[in-house]
Amino acid sequence: MMRVACMKMEKIDVPENAWIRETAKICGDVTVGCAGAAGVLEQALDSADWLKTRHSELTELTLRLDSDIAEVTQATSEASALSEAAVTRLMGGNDTIKMSIASFSALIGLIENLGAHITGFAAAMEQVKRVSQSIDTIARTTNMLALNAAIEAEKAGDAGQTFSVVAAEVKKLALDSRAAAVEITGTVNSLSNEAAKFVGQIEDGIATSSEAQQQFSSLQDLIHGVSDIIGQMGDRSREIASNTADVHQSLIESQRVRDAVAEANGAMFSAVGKAHHQLVELEALANGMFDSIVHSGLSLDDLKYVELATEQARKVESLTENAIGQGTLSMDALFDADLQLIEGSNPPRYRTRLTDWAERNWQPVLESVKAMDPEAIMSVVCSSNKGFLPIHLKEFSREPTGEIAHDTKYCRNGRVLFEGCDITAKASEKDFTMAVYRHEGDGKTYKIVRNVYVPLRINGRRWGDLEIAYVI
């Protein structure tokens, strides 16, 4: 197995001294404090940026609201005008209905008078019918008398010849009278029937007209009610128009306040941004100082984790090179950079040809390291030169639930984490690199940890680092 020499910083040979150890501890605490302060400023920067975005959204919303209010004002003004026009028309219709009701009342009176006349006419027809029947009776009697007279004239012979002529004329008159009486009776009956029908129609017309008159009266009441409602709508519309005008004025005034807030927030955002940038630079300097202190051997508390990480890195290198030698793992699979996105993962997670082998062989090593000091050690990972984590501790390799906070905190296997101190450590050729950083939690909270990076070189080629994150 070929090893590439790492650049080592020589430890300072100093006698055991409480002041030196305290100074080293303070340096570490300062680095932690810088990281914490940078985290606070980063949150403040995010909050200021969030406020800036929300302010823009609020301004846009206010403009839309103001536009909507202007449309409401216009609509209510038009509605008020339409209400007044509708009331005017309804009142005109009400006057027309009043005239119609009066006309209907006069018409009903005329129809009732006509009905009375027709009824009188029907009574007269009935009297004519009775007279006609009397004529018919007289005609029958006269006919009998004429028949008797003819018989008597026949008996008298020549002396009754003249009387016979008279009897014949009387008979003819009786027959004509009877025929006329029958014709009169038929005509009267026909007129009586027609009169009865006409009277029935008049009565139906009177009933219908009365119903129509009642309906017109109901319609008149309804128009009064609708007029009142429309009048109230007009009043409310005018009130709405007045209120929306007040709201519009309030929005104008609130816009001035929002503009002032936006200006202040912009100034704060700029100031916080500058402070954050300066603190990030200070954090990098503090990390450099922390790395130098640990390399000098002055921080014994940190050195034990350096030694543990170095020991476990050599173990990972050995088992990996053995697997390559036995053919169970290839160099191509080990250095596979073709990240395959795991569908539906959020945050994004990836797989390579190394993933399954690493889970079987590297994860047990990581778990054993965590078990050595579970209270202090936060995480143990093998990270590639580009920040890819093919595996993680089982605690952070849970099945995703789809809930972003859970998956951010507990589904870290397959993630790519490559920023800040990670980039510095991957570029370093030292035997180890120390840093303090904010360990991501659920995406909203974090924990400040110390981290040691020990290079992993497989068959002389730098794959990445074995990392141990811990707290003291």
Salt bridges, closest charged atoms under 4 A:
GLU16 OE2 - ARG21 NH1 3.78
ASP29 OD2 - LYS25 NZ 2.97
ASP29 OD1 - ARG450 NH2 3.33
GLU42 OE1 - HIS276 NE2 3.99
GLU42 OE1 - ARG438 NH2 3.08
GLU57 OE1 - ARG54 NE 2.79
GLU60 OE2 - ARG64 NH1 3.21
ASP66 OD1 - HIS248 ND1 2.30
GLU84 OE2 - ARG238 NH1 3.19
ASP136 OD2 - ARG140 NE 3.27
ASP136 OD1 - ARG178 NE 3.33
GLU152 OE2 - LYS155 NZ 3.92
ASP176 OD2 - LYS172 NZ 3.15
ASP235 OD1 - ARG238 NH2 2.34
GLU239 OE2 - ARG236 NH2 2.97
GLU281 OE2 - HIS277 NE2 2.87
GLU283 OE2 - ARG438 NH1 3.20
ASP291 OD1 - HIS295 ND1 3.32
ASP291 OD2 - LYS430 NZ 2.13
ASP301 OD1 - ARG21 NH2 3.43
ASP302 OD2 - ARG450 NH1 3.03
GLU317 OE1 - ARG3 NH1 2.53
GLU317 OE1 - ARG314 NE 2.80
ASP336 OD2 - ARG353 NE 3.45
ASP356 OD1 - ARG351 NH2 2.70
ASP407 OD1 - HIS406 ND1 2.95
GLU429 OE1 - ARG457 NH2 2.94
ASP431 OD1 - HIS295 NE2 3.21
GLU440 OE1 - ARG412 NH1 3.16
GLU440 OE1 - ARG415 NH2 3.09
ASP465 OD2 - LYS426 NZ 2.80
ASP465 OD1 - ARG462 NH2 2.85
GLU467 OE2 - LYS426 NZ 3.78
